[in-house]
Structure formats: C-alpha cells, structure tokens
C-alpha cells in the first residue's frame, strides 16, 4: 500500500511516506511553524520513496483535536494535494483522530492496550479520550472531550499517554502510569489500513478538521465558568 501521512497538531511536525514495506519519515517544528516546511518536506519524502501523488492509495492526516493553526494547515494541505492529484481526479483522504494516533504510538512504544490519551489543549485544559485495543484495532471507550487536568480519570491498570503530563505535572493523574507519546505519522500509517477497509476515507471536500472546543478562544471568566459547571 502506498500512503502519505502527516500530523501538525502538536509542536512536532511528523510526516511519513509508505511504499509497500518501506517507510520514509521526517520530523520538524510543528504547530504554527508547520506551514513553512510541510509541503517541501512532503515533496522530498515522495521523491525519496520514488512516488508521486497519483500513485498514492490515500492521503492520511491527523484531523484533531490539537493546535488550531496546525489543524488548519493540515486540512488545507490535505485538501489541496488530494484535489490536484491524479490529473485532477483526486485521491482518497483519510482523516484520523489525533488522540487515536497517540494511543497507537503508546502501544508501539510500550505495548499498552488500555489508554487514556491526553494532549495539552493549552488554556489550562487537556484534550482526552479513552481507547481499548481489540483484534481489529482501537475501540473508543469514552467520548472525546476537553477537561481540566485534575478532571482526567485514569482507571486502574490503564496508561496515560500523550504530552499533557509534561505541561501539568502532578495535576494530571499523579498515580497513573504515564507514557510520553505524540501522534506520529507512522502511527497514522499503522492505523490506516483498518480504517480504509472500514470505509473511513472521504473525498477532499469532506476532509475537515476536528475542533472539540466550540470556539478557539475563551476569556478567563468563561473558562472558570465551564470548570465550575463541571464541578472542577
């Protein structure tokens, strides 16, 4: 299978190209800086792999949640490349939840199969979701949401994975086993075959970012009101 995958949702830009059994990777500054190097890095990886866009079975990108600017960049590049590929006939696009990629990266690093994925959402909050590994892949075990660090609950025996612990320390599930894991492009590549087989690919026009917050910026008072309503 020939795939291009990238993630720009965190401070680390991650890109990977798969051609059959071979994989080529690139990492660099992410978030707002990803727009400066994403397209050129993709072009170089495709060149190294001996592929052009028309030869790809799908383009895979992490749709969020994550950095607002990073997600907009990923979506715009995914749409543009997919629209223009194959002499204008396009190629399929596979949007993947960022937190599912975190769970998969944690599994690759330490073999954990029950994961609370948590990424720093800034504004004193984290994005989180629970996943359990089954024979056919990761299964959602709880709704994706935004939470104060103190509100993240990790069941006994589960692993907390992501980058949020580095930002919030012992405010975030102090007694839990923790693995620092980012939503890498290689994790996206590993998730892609099952998701494609399940019919999750979309056209370029349907490739949209996933925002968990109902708006990007909240005032201090608004954030306090949300936490008070949730009992935090």
Secondary structure as the mmCIF struct_conf table of DSSP 4:
data_model
#
loop_
_struct_conf.conf_type_id
_struct_conf.id
_struct_conf.beg_label_comp_id
_struct_conf.beg_label_asym_id
_struct_conf.beg_label_seq_id
_struct_conf.end_label_comp_id
_struct_conf.end_label_asym_id
_struct_conf.end_label_seq_id
STRN STRN1 UNK A 2 UNK A 7
BEND BEND1 UNK A 9 UNK A 11
STRN STRN2 UNK A 12 UNK A 19
TURN_TY1_P TURN_TY1_P1 UNK A 20 UNK A 21
STRN STRN3 UNK A 22 UNK A 29
HELX_RH_3T_P HELX_RH_3T_P1 UNK A 31 UNK A 33
HELX_RH_AL_P HELX_RH_AL_P1 UNK A 34 UNK A 49
TURN_TY1_P TURN_TY1_P2 UNK A 50 UNK A 50
HELX_RH_3T_P HELX_RH_3T_P2 UNK A 53 UNK A 55
BEND BEND2 UNK A 57 UNK A 57
STRN STRN4 UNK A 58 UNK A 64
BEND BEND3 UNK A 65 UNK A 66
HELX_RH_AL_P HELX_RH_AL_P2 UNK A 68 UNK A 84
TURN_TY1_P TURN_TY1_P3 UNK A 85 UNK A 89
STRN STRN5 UNK A 93 UNK A 97
HELX_RH_AL_P HELX_RH_AL_P3 UNK A 98 UNK A 110
BEND BEND4 UNK A 113 UNK A 113
STRN STRN6 UNK A 114 UNK A 122
TURN_TY1_P TURN_TY1_P4 UNK A 123 UNK A 124
STRN STRN7 UNK A 125 UNK A 134
TURN_TY1_P TURN_TY1_P5 UNK A 135 UNK A 136
STRN STRN8 UNK A 137 UNK A 147
HELX_RH_3T_P HELX_RH_3T_P3 UNK A 149 UNK A 151
TURN_TY1_P TURN_TY1_P6 UNK A 156 UNK A 157
STRN STRN9 UNK A 159 UNK A 162
BEND BEND5 UNK A 163 UNK A 163
HELX_RH_AL_P HELX_RH_AL_P4 UNK A 164 UNK A 168
HELX_RH_3T_P HELX_RH_3T_P4 UNK A 169 UNK A 171
TURN_TY1_P TURN_TY1_P7 UNK A 172 UNK A 175
BEND BEND6 UNK A 176 UNK A 176
STRN STRN10 UNK A 177 UNK A 180
HELX_RH_AL_P HELX_RH_AL_P5 UNK A 185 UNK A 197
TURN_TY1_P TURN_TY1_P8 UNK A 198 UNK A 199
STRN STRN11 UNK A 202 UNK A 202
HELX_RH_3T_P HELX_RH_3T_P5 UNK A 204 UNK A 206
BEND BEND7 UNK A 213 UNK A 216
HELX_RH_AL_P HELX_RH_AL_P6 UNK A 220 UNK A 229
TURN_TY1_P TURN_TY1_P9 UNK A 230 UNK A 231
#
